[in-house]
Amino acid sequence: KPNALAFEQPIVELEEKLEQLRSMTSKETDFSEEIKKLTKKIETTRKKIFNDLTPWERVQVARHPSRPYTKDYIDLIMTDFIEIHGDRYFSDDKAIIGGFARLEGEKVVVLGHQKGRDIKENLLRNFGSAHPEGYRKAIRIMKMAEKFSLPIIAFIDTPGAYPGVGAEERGQAEAIAVNLREMAHLTVPVIVVVIGEGGSGGALGIGIGNKIAILENAYYSVISPEGCAAILWKDNTKAADAAKSLRLTAQDLLEMKIVDDVIKEPLGGAHRDIEKTTKNMKARLMKYLEDLKPLSKKELVEQRYTKFRAMGVFAE
């Protein structure tokens, strides 16, 4: 299979054998018993592999090209989406999308990083790495949410903010810093979900929330494993070691109280059963909204502030 990951090879080989058996089955030759046994073996093998993934393998699942992106979640769990374009300063950054929508009839504002499905779209979306105008567009949309007292849902999925010369010239660091400050003071509920890659300040630029959740096979880190390996060991082939040291998996983040919740994925990753993934996502989003509804404007700001001030304690 073209998008199969290296550690999935045993599953791929078994699935190929299963397809061969099915194609050979006819009235004269019945392989139903063998097919049944092989199907069971595939399920057992998949469970064994995915229940014991290393941090680096989870990073690879988070980057899987068939994984649902922000627009997929918007299309599948929301209705009446109206996209907002541009930052009113420079341009419309396609690496971040956002606008108004409805979730089970309730009005919300939704935004997030957007990657492409092919080379042409990835070039258009800059592989999900936003420029400063992307973050300025994001905060413009969030300020509109605050104006109309609408809850905000932000989906994180980026390897990091774009580090090119043009982005730096237009104030990449300043744009992200402004977002951190402004999001901290928003008087509406802010829900953040890491759906794939959560890389550095590029992720944090839309990541200051009252509720922060992460999909089971997504990751959230101060730097990519390859970048960390290149800095510490001067060798990006040490990415697997870096991934382990960074403690970037969903379970690590939950243990360190950086995220509030881990959203389950189907066995094999979100892309294996998109319908089940979106069903899980929708149920959690509805719960988060329900949890935050009773809080006043002041309580929302204080809760968000307290959450982030408490992060980073590792010894008393």
ZADO-1210 file (C-alpha; in nm, 4 decimals, padded with zeros to 6 digits):
<atoms>
<atom x="00.0000" y="00.0000" z="00.0000" code="LYS" pos="1"/>
<atom x="00.1540" y="00.3364" z="-00.1057" code="PRO" pos="2"/>
<atom x="00.0958" y="00.5151" z="00.2263" code="ASN" pos="3"/>
<atom x="00.1866" y="00.2247" z="00.4562" code="ALA" pos="4"/>
<atom x="00.4454" y="00.3114" z="00.7211" code="LEU" pos="5"/>
<atom x="00.7600" y="00.1009" z="00.7658" code="ALA" pos="6"/>
<atom x="00.6454" y="-00.0611" z="01.0911" code="PHE" pos="7"/>
<atom x="00.3107" y="-00.1536" z="00.9252" code="GLU" pos="8"/>
<atom x="00.4841" y="-00.3846" z="00.6765" code="GLN" pos="9"/>
<atom x="00.3823" y="-00.7102" z="00.8555" code="PRO" pos="10"/>
<atom x="00.0176" y="-00.5984" z="00.8327" code="ILE" pos="11"/>
<atom x="00.0562" y="-00.5054" z="00.4651" code="VAL" pos="12"/>
<atom x="00.2008" y="-00.8472" z="00.3817" code="GLU" pos="13"/>
<atom x="-00.0862" y="-01.0256" z="00.5566" code="LEU" pos="14"/>
<atom x="-00.3436" y="-00.8036" z="00.3829" code="GLU" pos="15"/>
<atom x="-00.1883" y="-00.8858" z="00.0458" code="GLU" pos="16"/>
<atom x="-00.2190" y="-01.2581" z="00.1222" code="LYS" pos="17"/>
<atom x="-00.5818" y="-01.2030" z="00.2218" code="LEU" pos="18"/>
<atom x="-00.6554" y="-01.0277" z="-00.1068" code="GLU" pos="19"/>
<atom x="-00.4949" y="-01.3148" z="-00.2979" code="GLN" pos="20"/>
<atom x="-00.7086" y="-01.5699" z="-00.1158" code="LEU" pos="21"/>
<atom x="-01.0242" y="-01.3729" z="-00.1841" code="ARG" pos="22"/>
<atom x="-00.9392" y="-01.3423" z="-00.5531" code="SER" pos="23"/>
<atom x="-00.8776" y="-01.7191" z="-00.5752" code="MET" pos="24"/>
<atom x="-01.2063" y="-01.8088" z="-00.4037" code="THR" pos="25"/>
<atom x="-01.4687" y="-01.9572" z="-00.6351" code="SER" pos="26"/>
<atom x="-01.7399" y="-02.2219" z="-00.6352" code="LYS" pos="27"/>
<atom x="-01.4773" y="-02.4912" z="-00.6905" code="GLU" pos="28"/>
<atom x="-01.2231" y="-02.3663" z="-00.4358" code="THR" pos="29"/>
<atom x="-01.3463" y="-02.2465" z="-00.0986" code="ASP" pos="30"/>
<atom x="-01.0913" y="-02.0614" z="00.1134" code="PHE" pos="31"/>
<atom x="-01.3449" y="-01.9214" z="00.3615" code="SER" pos="32"/>
<atom x="-01.1825" y="-02.0932" z="00.6600" code="GLU" pos="33"/>
<atom x="-00.8350" y="-01.9684" z="00.5645" code="GLU" pos="34"/>
<atom x="-00.9748" y="-01.6186" z="00.5047" code="ILE" pos="35"/>
<atom x="-01.1358" y="-01.6207" z="00.8496" code="LYS" pos="36"/>
<atom x="-00.8085" y="-01.7267" z="01.0169" code="LYS" pos="37"/>
<atom x="-00.6032" y="-01.4724" z="00.8231" code="LEU" pos="38"/>
<atom x="-00.8484" y="-01.1904" z="00.9021" code="THR" pos="39"/>
<atom x="-00.8166" y="-01.2722" z="01.2712" code="LYS" pos="40"/>
<atom x="-00.4368" y="-01.2806" z="01.2422" code="LYS" pos="41"/>
<atom x="-00.4347" y="-00.9366" z="01.0751" code="ILE" pos="42"/>
<atom x="-00.6434" y="-00.7919" z="01.3595" code="GLU" pos="43"/>
<atom x="-00.4158" y="-00.9504" z="01.6220" code="THR" pos="44"/>
<atom x="-00.1026" y="-00.8218" z="01.4459" code="THR" pos="45"/>
<atom x="-00.2480" y="-00.4720" z="01.4134" code="ARG" pos="46"/>
<atom x="-00.3355" y="-00.4645" z="01.7849" code="LYS" pos="47"/>
<atom x="00.0105" y="-00.5856" z="01.8809" code="LYS" pos="48"/>
<atom x="00.1845" y="-00.3206" z="01.6683" code="ILE" pos="49"/>
<atom x="-00.0372" y="-00.0209" z="01.7507" code="PHE" pos="50"/>
<atom x="-00.0684" y="-00.0915" z="02.1210" code="ASN" pos="51"/>
<atom x="00.3084" y="-00.0708" z="02.1557" code="ASP" pos="52"/>
<atom x="00.4146" y="00.2168" z="01.9303" code="LEU" pos="53"/>
<atom x="00.7345" y="00.4039" z="02.0105" code="THR" pos="54"/>
<atom x="00.7218" y="00.7877" z="02.0274" code="PRO" pos="55"/>
<atom x="00.8919" y="00.8094" z="01.6864" code="TRP" pos="56"/>
<atom x="00.6366" y="00.5717" z="01.5318" code="GLU" pos="57"/>
<atom x="00.3548" y="00.7869" z="01.6721" code="ARG" pos="58"/>
<atom x="00.5151" y="01.0908" z="01.5082" code="VAL" pos="59"/>
<atom x="00.5017" y="00.9032" z="01.1774" code="GLN" pos="60"/>
<atom x="00.1324" y="00.8216" z="01.2296" code="VAL" pos="61"/>
<atom x="00.0669" y="01.1902" z="01.3125" code="ALA" pos="62"/>
<atom x="00.2228" y="01.2827" z="00.9764" code="ARG" pos="63"/>
<atom x="00.0371" y="01.0206" z="00.7723" code="HIS" pos="64"/>
<atom x="-00.0780" y="01.1817" z="00.4443" code="PRO" pos="65"/>
<atom x="-00.4229" y="01.0198" z="00.4648" code="SER" pos="66"/>
<atom x="-00.4919" y="01.1569" z="00.8125" code="ARG" pos="67"/>
<atom x="-00.7944" y="01.3924" z="00.8444" code="PRO" pos="68"/>
<atom x="-00.7039" y="01.7608" z="00.8307" code="TYR" pos="69"/>
<atom x="-00.8818" y="02.0691" z="00.9688" code="THR" pos="70"/>
<atom x="-01.1076" y="02.1097" z="00.6626" code="LYS" pos="71"/>
<atom x="-01.2108" y="01.7436" z="00.6882" code="ASP" pos="72"/>
<atom x="-01.3288" y="01.7903" z="01.0474" code="TYR" pos="73"/>
<atom x="-01.5111" y="02.1111" z="00.9542" code="ILE" pos="74"/>
<atom x="-01.6876" y="01.9396" z="00.6638" code="ASP" pos="75"/>
<atom x="-01.7737" y="01.6221" z="00.8554" code="LEU" pos="76"/>
<atom x="-01.8844" y="01.7489" z="01.1973" code="ILE" pos="77"/>
<atom x="-01.9978" y="02.1064" z="01.1300" code="MET" pos="78"/>
<atom x="-02.2460" y="02.2804" z="00.9024" code="THR" pos="79"/>
<atom x="-02.2901" y="02.6232" z="00.7414" code="ASP" pos="80"/>
<atom x="-01.9162" y="02.6975" z="00.7311" code="PHE" pos="81"/>
<atom x="-01.8370" y="03.0483" z="00.6033" code="ILE" pos="82"/>
<atom x="-01.4640" y="03.1017" z="00.5535" code="GLU" pos="83"/>
<atom x="-01.2976" y="03.4331" z="00.6411" code="ILE" pos="84"/>
<atom x="-01.0010" y="03.5373" z="00.4270" code="HIS" pos="85"/>
<atom x="-00.7038" y="03.7672" z="00.4767" code="GLY" pos="86"/>
<atom x="-00.5362" y="03.9524" z="00.7629" code="ASP" pos="87"/>
<atom x="-00.6169" y="04.3044" z="00.6329" code="ARG" pos="88"/>
<atom x="-00.2454" y="04.3848" z="00.6361" code="TYR" pos="89"/>
<atom x="-00.0706" y="04.1765" z="00.3726" code="PHE" pos="90"/>
<atom x="-00.2439" y="03.8706" z="00.2237" code="SER" pos="91"/>
<atom x="-00.4539" y="03.5585" z="00.2763" code="ASP" pos="92"/>
<atom x="-00.2360" y="03.2770" z="00.4118" code="ASP" pos="93"/>
<atom x="-00.3848" y="02.9458" z="00.2952" code="LYS" pos="94"/>
<atom x="-00.1906" y="02.7533" z="00.5638" code="ALA" pos="95"/>
<atom x="-00.4541" y="02.8648" z="00.8161" code="ILE" pos="96"/>
<atom x="-00.8263" y="02.8499" z="00.7473" code="ILE" pos="97"/>
<atom x="-01.1100" y="02.9735" z="00.9649" code="GLY" pos="98"/>
<atom x="-01.4544" y="03.1190" z="00.9844" code="GLY" pos="99"/>
<atom x="-01.8065" y="03.0801" z="01.1209" code="PHE" pos="100"/>
<atom x="-01.9852" y="02.7444" z="01.1466" code="ALA" pos="101"/>
<atom x="-02.2445" y="02.5505" z="01.3436" code="ARG" pos="102"/>
<atom x="-02.1806" y="02.2508" z="01.5667" code="LEU" pos="103"/>
<atom x="-02.5044" y="02.0659" z="01.6347" code="GLU" pos="104"/>
<atom x="-02.6886" y="02.3884" z="01.5619" code="GLY" pos="105"/>
<atom x="-02.4734" y="02.5964" z="01.7967" code="GLU" pos="106"/>
<atom x="-02.2849" y="02.8878" z="01.6408" code="LYS" pos="107"/>
<atom x="-01.9059" y="02.8620" z="01.6750" code="VAL" pos="108"/>
<atom x="-01.5925" y="03.0050" z="01.5216" code="VAL" pos="109"/>
<atom x="-01.3510" y="02.7415" z="01.3935" code="VAL" pos="110"/>
<atom x="-00.9952" y="02.7739" z="01.2636" code="LEU" pos="111"/>
<atom x="-00.6828" y="02.5652" z="01.2178" code="GLY" pos="112"/>
<atom x="-00.3775" y="02.4749" z="01.0171" code="HIS" pos="113"/>
<atom x="-00.4466" y="02.3167" z="00.6799" code="GLN" pos="114"/>
<atom x="-00.2108" y="02.0903" z="00.4853" code="LYS" pos="115"/>
<atom x="-00.2526" y="01.9724" z="00.1270" code="GLY" pos="116"/>
<atom x="-00.3323" y="01.6303" z="-00.0174" code="ARG" pos="117"/>
<atom x="-00.0991" y="01.6593" z="-00.3173" code="ASP" pos="118"/>
<atom x="00.2067" y="01.8607" z="-00.4225" code="ILE" pos="119"/>
<atom x="00.0022" y="02.1394" z="-00.5826" code="LYS" pos="120"/>
<atom x="-00.2163" y="02.1893" z="-00.2735" code="GLU" pos="121"/>
<atom x="00.0786" y="02.1531" z="-00.0361" code="ASN" pos="122"/>
<atom x="00.2575" y="02.4339" z="-00.2191" code="LEU" pos="123"/>
<atom x="-00.0587" y="02.6435" z="-00.1926" code="LEU" pos="124"/>
<atom x="-00.0927" y="02.5626" z="00.1800" code="ARG" pos="125"/>
<atom x="00.2848" y="02.5769" z="00.2406" code="ASN" pos="126"/>
<atom x="00.2674" y="02.2273" z="00.3971" code="PHE" pos="127"/>
<atom x="00.0668" y="02.3697" z="00.6881" code="GLY" pos="128"/>
<atom x="00.3443" y="02.6102" z="00.7927" code="SER" pos="129"/>
<atom x="00.1866" y="02.9516" z="00.8367" code="ALA" pos="130"/>
<atom x="00.3399" y="03.2917" z="00.7625" code="HIS" pos="131"/>
<atom x="00.2824" y="03.5884" z="00.9988" code="PRO" pos="132"/>
<atom x="-00.0246" y="03.6884" z="00.7970" code="GLU" pos="133"/>
<atom x="-00.1727" y="03.3476" z="00.8816" code="GLY" pos="134"/>
<atom x="-00.1455" y="03.4166" z="01.2548" code="TYR" pos="135"/>
<atom x="-00.2766" y="03.7702" z="01.2058" code="ARG" pos="136"/>
<atom x="-00.5739" y="03.6282" z="01.0168" code="LYS" pos="137"/>
<atom x="-00.6292" y="03.3788" z="01.2985" code="ALA" pos="138"/>
<atom x="-00.6397" y="03.6434" z="01.5712" code="ILE" pos="139"/>
<atom x="-00.8663" y="03.8628" z="01.3543" code="ARG" pos="140"/>
<atom x="-01.1120" y="03.5730" z="01.3325" code="ILE" pos="141"/>
<atom x="-01.0860" y="03.5071" z="01.7068" code="MET" pos="142"/>
<atom x="-01.1505" y="03.8740" z="01.7844" code="LYS" pos="143"/>
<atom x="-01.4647" y="03.8499" z="01.5703" code="MET" pos="144"/>
<atom x="-01.5708" y="03.5494" z="01.7801" code="ALA" pos="145"/>
<atom x="-01.5239" y="03.7570" z="02.0933" code="GLU" pos="146"/>
<atom x="-01.7255" y="04.0446" z="01.9449" code="LYS" pos="147"/>
<atom x="-02.0211" y="03.8146" z="01.8771" code="PHE" pos="148"/>
<atom x="-01.9743" y="03.6056" z="02.1977" code="SER" pos="149"/>
<atom x="-01.9082" y="03.2824" z="02.0083" code="LEU" pos="150"/>
<atom x="-01.6929" y="02.9928" z="02.1355" code="PRO" pos="151"/>
<atom x="-01.3703" y="02.9221" z="01.9452" code="ILE" pos="152"/>
<atom x="-01.2487" y="02.5798" z="01.8278" code="ILE" pos="153"/>
<atom x="-00.8876" y="02.5643" z="01.7033" code="ALA" pos="154"/>
<atom x="-00.7299" y="02.2641" z="01.5314" code="PHE" pos="155"/>
<atom x="-00.3498" y="02.2392" z="01.5466" code="ILE" pos="156"/>
<atom x="-00.1654" y="02.0520" z="01.2711" code="ASP" pos="157"/>
<atom x="00.1666" y="02.2057" z="01.1681" code="THR" pos="158"/>
<atom x="00.5345" y="02.1115" z="01.1655" code="PRO" pos="159"/>
<atom x="00.5996" y="02.4710" z="01.2756" code="GLY" pos="160"/>
<atom x="00.5643" y="02.8326" z="01.1644" code="ALA" pos="161"/>
<atom x="00.7361" y="02.9084" z="00.8329" code="TYR" pos="162"/>
<atom x="01.0992" y="03.0124" z="00.9040" code="PRO" pos="163"/>
<atom x="01.1771" y="03.1786" z="00.5701" code="GLY" pos="164"/>
<atom x="01.3350" y="03.5219" z="00.5246" code="VAL" pos="165"/>
<atom x="01.0109" y="03.6795" z="00.4026" code="GLY" pos="166"/>
<atom x="00.8212" y="03.5553" z="00.7074" code="ALA" pos="167"/>
<atom x="01.0894" y="03.6947" z="00.9382" code="GLU" pos="168"/>
<atom x="01.0881" y="04.0292" z="00.7541" code="GLU" pos="169"/>
<atom x="00.7112" y="04.0549" z="00.8052" code="ARG" pos="170"/>
<atom x="00.7388" y="03.9808" z="01.1792" code="GLY" pos="171"/>
<atom x="00.6808" y="03.6086" z="01.2343" code="GLN" pos="172"/>
<atom x="00.7861" y="03.6100" z="01.6014" code="ALA" pos="173"/>
<atom x="00.5892" y="03.9269" z="01.6757" code="GLU" pos="174"/>
<atom x="00.2746" y="03.7867" z="01.5123" code="ALA" pos="175"/>
<atom x="00.2889" y="03.4701" z="01.7243" code="ILE" pos="176"/>
<atom x="00.3687" y="03.6693" z="02.0407" code="ALA" pos="177"/>
<atom x="00.0668" y="03.8954" z="01.9824" code="VAL" pos="178"/>
<atom x="-00.1549" y="03.5877" z="01.9403" code="ASN" pos="179"/>
<atom x="-00.0335" y="03.4442" z="02.2714" code="LEU" pos="180"/>
<atom x="-00.1116" y="03.7709" z="02.4493" code="ARG" pos="181"/>
<atom x="-00.4477" y="03.8276" z="02.2838" code="GLU" pos="182"/>
<atom x="-00.5687" y="03.4682" z="02.3188" code="MET" pos="183"/>
<atom x="-00.4853" y="03.4775" z="02.6894" code="ALA" pos="184"/>
<atom x="-00.7374" y="03.7618" z="02.7312" code="HIS" pos="185"/>
<atom x="-01.0233" y="03.6338" z="02.5136" code="LEU" pos="186"/>
<atom x="-01.3525" y="03.6421" z="02.7035" code="THR" pos="187"/>
<atom x="-01.5118" y="03.3494" z="02.5172" code="VAL" pos="188"/>
<atom x="-01.4488" y="02.9731" z="02.5553" code="PRO" pos="189"/>
<atom x="-01.1455" y="02.8538" z="02.3589" code="VAL" pos="190"/>
<atom x="-01.1096" y="02.4831" z="02.2757" code="ILE" pos="191"/>
<atom x="-00.7846" y="02.3604" z="02.1208" code="VAL" pos="192"/>
<atom x="-00.7313" y="02.0159" z="01.9673" code="VAL" pos="193"/>
<atom x="-00.3983" y="01.8864" z="01.8327" code="VAL" pos="194"/>
<atom x="-00.5055" y="01.6659" z="01.5413" code="ILE" pos="195"/>
<atom x="-00.1677" y="01.5798" z="01.3870" code="GLY" pos="196"/>
<atom x="00.1614" y="01.7618" z="01.4250" code="GLU" pos="197"/>
<atom x="00.1995" y="02.0229" z="01.6980" code="GLY" pos="198"/>
<atom x="00.5291" y="02.1878" z="01.6191" code="GLY" pos="199"/>
<atom x="00.6806" y="02.4667" z="01.8301" code="SER" pos="200"/>
<atom x="00.5531" y="02.8263" z="01.8275" code="GLY" pos="201"/>
<atom x="00.3689" y="02.7561" z="01.5039" code="GLY" pos="202"/>
<atom x="00.1332" y="02.5346" z="01.7017" code="ALA" pos="203"/>
<atom x="00.1231" y="02.7532" z="02.0132" code="LEU" pos="204"/>
<atom x="00.0258" y="03.0548" z="01.8003" code="GLY" pos="205"/>
<atom x="-00.3341" y="02.9271" z="01.7988" code="ILE" pos="206"/>
<atom x="-00.3006" y="02.7048" z="02.1069" code="GLY" pos="207"/>
<atom x="-00.3939" y="02.9096" z="02.4154" code="ILE" pos="208"/>
<atom x="-00.7169" y="02.7455" z="02.5252" code="GLY" pos="209"/>
<atom x="-00.9426" y="02.6724" z="02.8198" code="ASN" pos="210"/>
<atom x="-00.9590" y="02.3087" z="02.7086" code="LYS" pos="211"/>
<atom x="-00.6629" y="02.1511" z="02.5308" code="ILE" pos="212"/>
<atom x="-00.7060" y="01.8042" z="02.3851" code="ALA" pos="213"/>
<atom x="-00.4943" y="01.5867" z="02.1592" code="ILE" pos="214"/>
<atom x="-00.5713" y="01.2915" z="01.9356" code="LEU" pos="215"/>
<atom x="-00.4173" y="00.9658" z="02.0549" code="GLU" pos="216"/>
<atom x="-00.1490" y="00.9491" z="01.7833" code="ASN" pos="217"/>
<atom x="-00.0816" y="01.3221" z="01.7473" code="ALA" pos="218"/>
<atom x="00.2200" y="01.4931" z="01.9022" code="TYR" pos="219"/>
<atom x="00.2916" y="01.8353" z="02.0547" code="TYR" pos="220"/>
<atom x="00.6510" y="01.9492" z="02.0977" code="SER" pos="221"/>
<atom x="00.8820" y="02.2476" z="02.1295" code="VAL" pos="222"/>
<atom x="01.0738" y="02.1189" z="01.8249" code="ILE" pos="223"/>
<atom x="01.0500" y="01.8386" z="01.5702" code="SER" pos="224"/>
<atom x="01.2458" y="01.5212" z="01.6533" code="PRO" pos="225"/>
<atom x="01.4657" y="01.5760" z="01.3465" code="GLU" pos="226"/>
<atom x="01.5405" y="01.9346" z="01.4488" code="GLY" pos="227"/>
<atom x="01.6207" y="01.8302" z="01.8042" code="CYS" pos="228"/>
<atom x="01.8523" y="01.5512" z="01.6810" code="ALA" pos="229"/>
<atom x="02.0323" y="01.7916" z="01.4468" code="ALA" pos="230"/>
<atom x="02.0969" y="02.0344" z="01.7345" code="ILE" pos="231"/>
<atom x="02.1886" y="01.7890" z="02.0122" code="LEU" pos="232"/>
<atom x="02.3664" y="01.5153" z="01.8168" code="TRP" pos="233"/>
<atom x="02.4422" y="01.6969" z="01.4885" code="LYS" pos="234"/>
<atom x="02.2733" y="01.3949" z="01.3298" code="ASP" pos="235"/>
<atom x="01.9070" y="01.3948" z="01.2278" code="ASN" pos="236"/>
<atom x="01.9099" y="01.0149" z="01.2011" code="THR" pos="237"/>
<atom x="01.8858" y="01.0225" z="01.5820" code="LYS" pos="238"/>
<atom x="01.5250" y="01.1424" z="01.5472" code="ALA" pos="239"/>
<atom x="01.3877" y="00.8323" z="01.7221" code="ALA" pos="240"/>
<atom x="01.6061" y="00.9025" z="02.0283" code="ASP" pos="241"/>
<atom x="01.5020" y="01.2680" z="02.0226" code="ALA" pos="242"/>
<atom x="01.1313" y="01.1767" z="02.0039" code="ALA" pos="243"/>
<atom x="01.1697" y="00.9614" z="02.3143" code="LYS" pos="244"/>
<atom x="01.3558" y="01.2328" z="02.5063" code="SER" pos="245"/>
<atom x="01.1121" y="01.5091" z="02.4095" code="LEU" pos="246"/>
<atom x="00.8165" y="01.3275" z="02.5700" code="ARG" pos="247"/>
<atom x="00.5887" y="01.4502" z="02.2948" code="LEU" pos="248"/>
<atom x="00.3233" y="01.1757" z="02.2876" code="THR" pos="249"/>
<atom x="-00.0366" y="01.2270" z="02.3967" code="ALA" pos="250"/>
<atom x="00.0069" y="01.0153" z="02.7103" code="GLN" pos="251"/>
<atom x="00.3232" y="01.2044" z="02.8120" code="ASP" pos="252"/>
<atom x="00.1465" y="01.5379" z="02.7640" code="LEU" pos="253"/>
<atom x="-00.1546" y="01.4242" z="02.9671" code="LEU" pos="254"/>
<atom x="00.0742" y="01.3052" z="03.2473" code="GLU" pos="255"/>
<atom x="00.2544" y="01.6413" z="03.2513" code="MET" pos="256"/>
<atom x="-00.0833" y="01.8255" z="03.2467" code="LYS" pos="257"/>
<atom x="-00.0022" y="02.0105" z="02.9254" code="ILE" pos="258"/>
<atom x="-00.3224" y="01.8705" z="02.7724" code="VAL" pos="259"/>
<atom x="-00.6516" y="01.8024" z="02.9479" code="ASP" pos="260"/>
<atom x="-00.7747" y="01.5081" z="02.7440" code="ASP" pos="261"/>
<atom x="-00.6673" y="01.2433" z="02.4927" code="VAL" pos="262"/>
<atom x="-00.9205" y="01.1642" z="02.2198" code="ILE" pos="263"/>
<atom x="-00.9172" y="00.7988" z="02.1162" code="LYS" pos="264"/>
<atom x="-00.8382" y="00.7019" z="01.7590" code="GLU" pos="265"/>
<atom x="-00.9420" y="00.3846" z="01.5762" code="PRO" pos="266"/>
<atom x="-00.6816" y="00.1091" z="01.5811" code="LEU" pos="267"/>
<atom x="-00.4266" y="00.1937" z="01.3130" code="GLY" pos="268"/>
<atom x="-00.4768" y="00.5701" z="01.3296" code="GLY" pos="269"/>
<atom x="-00.7411" y="00.8328" z="01.2544" code="ALA" pos="270"/>
<atom x="-00.7143" y="00.7689" z="00.8793" code="HIS" pos="271"/>
<atom x="-00.8132" y="00.4015" z="00.9191" code="ARG" pos="272"/>
<atom x="-01.1696" y="00.4940" z="01.0142" code="ASP" pos="273"/>
<atom x="-01.2421" y="00.8612" z="00.9549" code="ILE" pos="274"/>
<atom x="-01.6118" y="00.8209" z="01.0393" code="GLU" pos="275"/>
<atom x="-01.5318" y="00.6821" z="01.3851" code="LYS" pos="276"/>
<atom x="-01.2631" y="00.9479" z="01.4396" code="THR" pos="277"/>
<atom x="-01.4976" y="01.2353" z="01.3578" code="THR" pos="278"/>
<atom x="-01.7696" y="01.0821" z="01.5763" code="LYS" pos="279"/>
<atom x="-01.5259" y="01.0729" z="01.8715" code="ASN" pos="280"/>
<atom x="-01.4120" y="01.4275" z="01.7944" code="MET" pos="281"/>
<atom x="-01.7662" y="01.5665" z="01.7768" code="LYS" pos="282"/>
<atom x="-01.8668" y="01.4031" z="02.1062" code="ALA" pos="283"/>
<atom x="-01.5633" y="01.5497" z="02.2873" code="ARG" pos="284"/>
<atom x="-01.6132" y="01.8975" z="02.1409" code="LEU" pos="285"/>
<atom x="-01.9759" y="01.8993" z="02.2561" code="MET" pos="286"/>
<atom x="-01.8658" y="01.7961" z="02.6058" code="LYS" pos="287"/>
<atom x="-01.5978" y="02.0674" z="02.6213" code="TYR" pos="288"/>
<atom x="-01.8499" y="02.3332" z="02.5160" code="LEU" pos="289"/>
<atom x="-02.0919" y="02.2099" z="02.7806" code="GLU" pos="290"/>
<atom x="-01.8187" y="02.2224" z="03.0473" code="ASP" pos="291"/>
<atom x="-01.7214" y="02.5807" z="02.9613" code="LEU" pos="292"/>
<atom x="-02.0703" y="02.7276" z="02.9198" code="LYS" pos="293"/>
<atom x="-02.1302" y="02.7984" z="03.2924" code="PRO" pos="294"/>
<atom x="-01.8076" y="03.0048" z="03.3239" code="LEU" pos="295"/>
<atom x="-01.8311" y="03.3839" z="03.3191" code="SER" pos="296"/>
<atom x="-01.6033" y="03.5985" z="03.1018" code="LYS" pos="297"/>
<atom x="-01.3791" y="03.6686" z="03.3987" code="LYS" pos="298"/>
<atom x="-01.3664" y="03.3005" z="03.4971" code="GLU" pos="299"/>
<atom x="-01.2734" y="03.1961" z="03.1422" code="LEU" pos="300"/>
<atom x="-00.9751" y="03.4333" z="03.1384" code="VAL" pos="301"/>
<atom x="-00.8638" y="03.3333" z="03.4891" code="GLU" pos="302"/>
<atom x="-00.8980" y="02.9599" z="03.4167" code="GLN" pos="303"/>
<atom x="-00.6881" y="02.9940" z="03.1012" code="ARG" pos="304"/>
<atom x="-00.4252" y="03.2023" z="03.2822" code="TYR" pos="305"/>
<atom x="-00.4014" y="02.9589" z="03.5746" code="THR" pos="306"/>
<atom x="-00.3710" y="02.6609" z="03.3387" code="LYS" pos="307"/>
<atom x="-00.0676" y="02.7988" z="03.1577" code="PHE" pos="308"/>
<atom x="00.0992" y="02.9394" z="03.4694" code="ARG" pos="309"/>
<atom x="00.0895" y="02.5899" z="03.6222" code="ALA" pos="310"/>
<atom x="00.2729" y="02.4291" z="03.3292" code="MET" pos="311"/>
<atom x="00.6401" y="02.3430" z="03.3551" code="GLY" pos="312"/>
<atom x="00.6613" y="02.2433" z="03.7236" code="VAL" pos="313"/>
<atom x="00.8818" y="01.9332" z="03.7438" code="PHE" pos="314"/>
<atom x="01.0155" y="01.9546" z="04.1014" code="ALA" pos="315"/>
<atom x="00.9033" y="02.1123" z="04.4264" code="GLU" pos="316"/>
</atoms>
